[in-house]
Structures are given as structure tokens and as C-alpha cells.
Amino acid sequence: MLSFRKTAQVHVYCPEEYQKLISKILRHHKINFVLNEFNLQRGLPKVVCHYRSAEMTAEQREFLVTATEMGAWVEPLISFLDRKVKYTETELLNADYFLQQKAFSILSNSGNKLWKRVFDFIASLIGIVCLSPILLLTAIAIKLESRGPALYKQRRVGLYNTEFSVIKFRSMRTDAEKDGAKWAQKNDSRVTRVGKFIRKTRLDELPQLINVLRGDMSIIGPRPEREIFIIKLEKSIPYYRFRHAVRPGITGLAQVKYPYGASTEDAIWKHKYDIYYIKHQSFLMDIKIILLTVKTILFAKGI
């Protein structure tokens, strides 16, 4: 009978065709691991992770069951990494991750949904009232610098892939997209002087409190994206539209953990944090994100 063995190593089991991918990811995170070692001579490992176990042989799956019976910590590799690195390795995403519905309390818990909506409504209402002087001064500054409206609306994709009009302070010239839609870049020449400041301080996002009040958005969630970019991104990012299972947010885990970026690679990294947030969201996590957002605003760490 296999015995329990205390070790810092993580034993990972997966179908052979995924070994190269698993090795790359674990080495990137500098995790001490052993891959597909079924003939254990020194007893059962302490930590056992599996990936796509449904595609393994019956004997290999039986090994995982035995490990569970003997008291080893057995869990999906992607869940282990979630806890270890605090974001989701989207390269490992598959249907099994989303079918563990009990972990998505933000989606299935009606009480959780209710308090989040109540918090959003109250916070946005208080925010609009308390920040009205700043909103007014920002609008005046935009109007004084350049022609055009202080606010602008843009179609974005929200909850359940439903489009809505997001409201923002205008930070670019009115002809910014005369050549078509494109991501904003660092040091973008289309951004005005006032626009540069309100982007760095995130003041350009404040009118979205109206979207939150309406129910289009939440205070915290994945940032809403435009359909034209989503069509492109979902071709290279697994389950990209799953972000629409929750209301988009003014701020979010990706915004406070990852620097501003405007490329597919940046979108991939933000998706890692967005998926992690959707699965592990809690009241405490939301409070931490708000505090980190305030820090970002105070030290002007935006684009």
C-alpha cells in the first residue's frame, strides 16, 4: 500500500499531449514538480494535481482516486495555480473549470448578487453627489481646451453580451477615430493635455457612475470592451466572452494588478485576472480592489 510522503514537490498528472504545456507553465512559476510519475517507490506525494483527467486512462484515474483515499491533497492543476499565483492560467482553461459551479458564488448565489447590486446603487449615488464639484470642473477643463462635448458615449458589451452605451469624459480629439476604431496607446497623440491628466488619475471614468446607477455596470468587474475588439480577441483568448457572465466594472482586479496595455498580449493578461475575479469574488476582495484603485488615483498610475 502507498504511504503518505511529506515533500515540497507537486506531482502533476495529465494526458501525454499536454506535458509540454504543463512543464512550460510550471517552470515559469518556478514550481518544483514531477510530471506523470505513476510508479512511486517512496510512497504517495503530499500534493497531487491533475489536468484533463477525463482524458486519462482508467488506470491513471484510479491512481488519482487512490491518492485521494490515502489522504493526499488532490485538486485540478488550474485551481492549485489560482491559489498559488492569484490569477487564472487561461492557457489551461477547459469546460471542467466552468462546470465547477459551486465555486462561482458571484454567479449562482442570489444573496451575493443582491448585496453587490445594492452596494453598487448606493455607492454610485453617493459618488455622483459627493464628486459633483470634481465632475463639473473636469467638464469645464475639457471644454476650455478643445471643441466638442465634455462627455462621449461609446457602445460596449456588458452582461450576457448585451451592448450598452458607456459614458466617459472625452480625453481625445473629436476626430480620434476618423480612420477607424483602435486601442488607445501609451503617449497616444490623439489624447489632449487635459485628457492625459484625467486618464492618469482615472477621472475620465467617473461618469460611468451613471452607468452603475442604471444597472449597466458595477463598481467592480471586468472592464467593458467594444464588440469589434472582442471578435478579434476571442479568436486567441480561450473563453474570452465568459467575462460577460458578470456586469462590467469601472475598476477591477485586472486594472489594479496589471499596468495599462493595448495589445492582444495585454488583453490575455487582463483576462487571467478577470476570470480569477469571477471565480473567487468576495466582499473582502472587492474592498481590496477599491483601496488599490484609490491608491492608483492618488498616485496617478493610470495610462
C-alpha positions in Angstrom: 0.0 0.0 0.0 1.2 3.5 -0.8 2.2 5.6 2.2 1.9 9.3 2.7 5.1 11.2 2.0 5.9 14.8 3.0 7.5 16.7 0.2 7.6 20.2 -1.3 7.2 18.7 -4.8 3.9 18.9 -6.6 3.1 15.7 -8.6 1.1 16.6 -11.7 -0.8 14.1 -13.9 -2.1 14.8 -17.4 -2.5 13.2 -20.8 0.8 12.9 -22.6 -0.1 15.5 -25.3 -0.3 18.2 -22.6 3.0 17.6 -20.9 4.9 20.2 -22.8 2.4 22.9 -22.0 2.2 21.9 -18.3 6.0 21.9 -18.0 6.3 25.4 -19.6 3.8 26.9 -17.2 5.1 25.3 -14.0 8.7 26.3 -14.9 7.6 29.8 -15.5 6.2 29.9 -11.9 9.3 28.2 -10.6 7.3 25.4 -9.1 9.1 22.2 -8.0 7.1 19.5 -9.8 7.2 15.9 -11.0 5.2 15.1 -14.1 3.3 11.8 -14.6 5.2 9.7 -12.1 2.8 6.7 -11.5 5.3 4.2 -10.3 6.1 5.7 -6.9 8.7 3.8 -4.9 8.8 6.1 -1.8 5.1 6.4 -1.1 2.3 8.8 -2.0 3.2 12.5 -2.6 1.6 15.2 -0.4 0.2 17.3 -3.2 -1.3 15.8 -6.4 -2.7 17.9 -9.2 -4.4 16.8 -12.4 -5.2 18.3 -15.7 -7.9 16.9 -18.1 -8.2 13.8 -16.0 -11.3 12.7 -18.0 -8.9 12.1 -21.0 -6.5 9.9 -18.9 -6.7 6.1 -18.9 -8.8 4.2 -16.4 -5.7 3.1 -14.6 -4.4 6.6 -14.3 -7.7 7.9 -13.0 -7.7 5.1 -10.5 -4.3 6.3 -9.2 -5.8 9.7 -8.5 -8.7 8.1 -6.6 -6.2 6.1 -4.6 -4.3 9.2 -3.8 -7.5 10.8 -2.5 -8.3 7.8 -0.4 -4.8 7.9 1.2 -5.1 11.5 2.3 -3.1 13.3 -0.4 -4.3 16.8 -1.4 -5.8 16.2 -4.8 -7.1 19.0 -7.0 -7.2 20.3 -10.6 -3.9 22.0 -11.5 -5.7 25.2 -12.6 -7.2 25.5 -9.1 -3.8 24.9 -7.5 -2.3 27.7 -9.6 -5.2 30.0 -8.9 -4.3 29.9 -5.3 -0.6 30.0 -5.9 -0.3 32.9 -8.3 -3.6 34.7 -7.7 -4.7 34.8 -11.3 -6.0 32.1 -13.7 -3.7 30.5 -16.2 -6.1 30.8 -19.2 -3.9 28.5 -21.3 -5.2 25.7 -19.1 -8.9 26.7 -19.3 -11.4 24.0 -20.4 -15.0 23.2 -19.8 -14.3 21.5 -16.4 -13.2 24.7 -14.9 -16.5 26.4 -15.5 -18.6 23.3 -14.6 -17.4 23.5 -11.0 -20.3 25.9 -10.5 -20.2 25.8 -6.7 -17.0 27.9 -6.9 -18.7 30.7 -8.9 -20.7 32.2 -6.0 -20.9 35.5 -7.8 -23.0 33.8 -10.5 -25.1 31.3 -8.6 -25.6 32.9 -5.2 -28.7 35.2 -5.3 -27.8 36.8 -2.0 -24.3 37.6 -3.3 -25.9 39.2 -6.4 -28.3 41.2 -4.3 -25.8 42.8 -1.9 -23.4 43.6 -4.8 -26.2 45.4 -6.7 -27.3 47.2 -3.5 -23.7 48.3 -2.9 -23.3 49.4 -6.5 -26.5 51.5 -6.4 -25.7 53.2 -3.0 -22.0 53.8 -3.9 -22.8 55.2 -7.3 -25.5 57.5 -5.9 -23.2 58.8 -3.1 -20.3 59.1 -5.6 -22.3 61.3 -8.0 -23.4 63.6 -5.3 -20.0 63.9 -3.5 -17.9 64.1 -6.6 -20.2 66.6 -8.4 -17.7 69.5 -8.0 -14.9 67.4 -9.5 -17.2 66.3 -12.3 -18.1 69.9 -13.1 -14.5 71.2 -13.0 -13.4 68.3 -15.2 -16.1 69.1 -17.8 -15.2 72.8 -17.8 -11.5 72.0 -18.3 -12.2 69.7 -21.3 -14.5 72.4 -22.9 -11.9 75.1 -22.4 -9.1 73.1 -24.1 -10.8 71.7 -27.2 -14.0 71.9 -29.1 -16.6 69.3 -28.7 -18.7 67.7 -25.9 -17.2 67.1 -22.5 -18.8 63.7 -22.4 -19.0 61.0 -25.0 -20.8 57.7 -25.3 -19.4 54.5 -26.8 -21.1 51.2 -27.4 -19.6 48.4 -25.2 -20.5 44.8 -24.4 -21.9 44.1 -21.0 -23.8 41.5 -19.0 -24.8 38.5 -21.1 -23.2 40.0 -24.3 -25.8 42.9 -24.2 -24.5 46.1 -25.6 -24.9 49.4 -23.8 -23.6 53.0 -24.1 -20.7 53.7 -21.7 -20.4 57.3 -20.6 -16.9 58.8 -20.2 -15.2 62.2 -20.1 -13.7 62.9 -23.5 -9.9 62.6 -23.3 -9.2 62.6 -27.1 -9.7 64.9 -30.0 -13.2 64.7 -31.6 -11.6 63.2 -34.8 -9.7 60.5 -32.8 -11.3 57.6 -34.8 -11.6 59.1 -38.2 -9.5 56.2 -39.5 -11.5 53.6 -37.7 -11.5 52.1 -34.2 -8.2 51.3 -32.5 -7.0 50.8 -29.0 -5.6 53.8 -27.0 -1.8 53.6 -26.7 0.6 55.0 -24.2 1.6 58.6 -25.2 -1.2 58.5 -27.8 -1.1 61.6 -30.0 -4.9 61.7 -30.1 -5.1 62.4 -26.3 -5.4 66.1 -25.3 -3.4 67.6 -22.4 -6.4 67.6 -20.1 -7.2 64.1 -21.4 -3.7 62.9 -20.4 -4.3 64.1 -16.9 -7.8 62.6 -16.4 -6.6 59.3 -17.8 -3.6 59.2 -15.4 -6.0 59.9 -12.5 -8.8 57.8 -13.9 -11.1 60.9 -13.7 -12.3 60.1 -17.2 -14.1 57.0 -15.8 -16.2 58.9 -13.2 -19.2 59.5 -15.5 -19.6 55.7 -15.5 -21.2 56.1 -12.1 -24.3 56.9 -14.1 -24.0 53.5 -15.9 -23.7 51.8 -12.5 -26.7 53.6 -11.2 -28.7 52.4 -14.3 -27.5 48.8 -13.8 -25.4 48.6 -16.9 -22.2 48.3 -14.9 -20.9 47.5 -11.5 -18.3 49.4 -9.4 -16.0 46.4 -9.7 -15.8 43.9 -12.6 -14.0 43.3 -15.9 -13.7 46.4 -18.0 -16.3 46.5 -20.8 -14.8 46.1 -24.3 -16.1 47.0 -27.8 -17.5 44.3 -29.9 -15.1 45.0 -32.8 -12.2 44.2 -30.4 -14.0 41.2 -28.8 -14.4 39.5 -32.1 -10.6 39.7 -32.6 -9.6 38.8 -29.1 -11.9 35.7 -28.7 -10.0 34.1 -31.6 -6.8 33.9 -29.5 -8.1 34.0 -25.9 -10.0 31.0 -24.5 -13.4 31.7 -23.2 -13.0 35.4 -23.6 -16.7 36.1 -23.6 -17.1 34.4 -20.2 -16.2 37.8 -18.7 -19.8 38.9 -19.7 -21.2 36.5 -17.1 -21.0 39.5 -14.7 -21.6 43.2 -15.1 -18.5 45.1 -16.3 -16.9 47.4 -13.8 -15.5 50.9 -13.5 -12.5 49.3 -11.9 -11.4 45.7 -11.4 -8.7 43.2 -10.4 -7.1 43.5 -13.8 -6.9 47.3 -13.6 -5.2 47.3 -10.2 -2.9 44.3 -10.8 -1.8 44.9 -14.4 -0.4 48.1 -16.0 -2.3 49.7 -18.8 -1.9 48.0 -22.1 -3.4 48.0 -25.6 -2.4 44.7 -27.3 -3.6 41.2 -27.6 -0.9 40.1 -25.1 -2.1 42.7 -22.6 -5.7 41.5 -23.1 -4.6 37.9 -22.4 -3.1 39.0 -19.1 -6.1 41.0 -18.1 -8.3 38.0 -18.9 -6.3 36.0 -16.4 -7.2 38.4 -13.6 -10.9 38.8 -14.8 -11.5 35.0 -14.8 -9.9 34.7 -11.4 -12.1 37.5 -10.1 -15.3 36.0 -11.4 -14.5 32.7 -9.8 -13.2 33.9 -6.4 -15.1 37.2 -6.0 -15.9 38.1 -2.4 -16.8 41.2 -0.4 -13.3 41.4 1.0 -11.8 41.1 -2.4 -14.0 44.0 -3.6 -12.9 46.2 -0.7 -9.2 45.5 -1.5 -9.7 46.4 -5.2 -11.4 49.7 -4.1 -8.5 50.6 -1.9 -6.0 49.7 -4.6 -8.0 51.9 -7.0 -7.9 54.8 -4.7 -4.1 54.4 -4.5 -3.9 54.4 -8.3 -5.9 57.6 -8.4 -3.9 59.4 -5.7 -0.6 58.5 -7.3 -1.8 59.0 -10.9 -0.8 55.5 -12.0 -3.2 55.3 -14.9 -2.3 55.4 -18.6 
